[in-house]
Amino acid sequence: MSRVVALTGNQAAAEAMRQIRPEVCAAYPITPSTQVMETFAQFVADGVVDTELVAVESEHSAMSACVGAAAAGGRVMTATS
């Protein structure tokens, strides 16, 4: 039997991130994406994923952190507006 789960778009994005299992996730929480990181951060806190969350001070910083981590060979994600 299949199970139906109702999610917001942000919750669905966080669920996709959980399945991707990034090693680094840099984020600047700003509307409309704050809920993505809140949901994903709970996955990290619950031990569902082993991801280094990096809180940054701007959208540009989030991208810079992701570029650096990717250049080092990491699987990365970002969530921002």
N, C-alpha and C positions, 0 to 999 in steps of 0.2 A: 504494500500500500504506500502510495506517495504522500508526502507531507507538504502542506502549503504553509508558507511563512510570509507574513506581510512585513515588508521593510521599506524604509524611506530610501531615497537614492543615496544619501550619505551612508546609511547603514549598509547598503549593498556594496558601496565602494570599500568600506572597511572590511567587509566579509571577503571581498576579492583580494584585498591586501593580505588578509590572514592566510588565504590559500596560496598566494605568491610567496609568502614567508621571506620578506626582505631582510637583509642583514642590517641595513641602516635605513632609517626613515627620518628625514629632516622636514620640519613643518613650522610654518608661521600660521598659527590659528587665527583665521579671519573669516568673517561671514563670506560666503555660505559654507565653508568647508570645516568649520570648527568641530562639528559632530563627527566627521570622519576620524579625526585624530582622537577625540574623546573615546569613541568606540574602540578604535585600534589600541589606544593606550590601555584600555581595560583588558584586552587580549594579552598584552604584554604583562600587565600586573598579575593576571591569573595564571601566567606561565604557559599559555596556549601557544605563543610564539616567542622565539628568542631573538628579539630585534633591539638594536641600539636606537632609542629615540633621541633625537637632537632637536631641542627647541631653539629656534633662531629668532633674530630680531627683524627680519624683513623677508619678503618673497625672494629677493635676489640672493640673500644669504642661504635660504633653503636650497636654491638651485646650485649655488656654489658648493655647499656641503655634499649634495648628491653627486655632482660632477667629480669632486675629489674622491669620494668613496667608490664611485664606479671606476675611476682611473686606477684605483688600487685593487680592483677586481671584485668589488662587492656588488650584490644585488640590492638596488636602492629603490626607494619610493619617496614621493613628496606629496603633501596635501596642502593646498593653499587656494586662494581665490582664483 
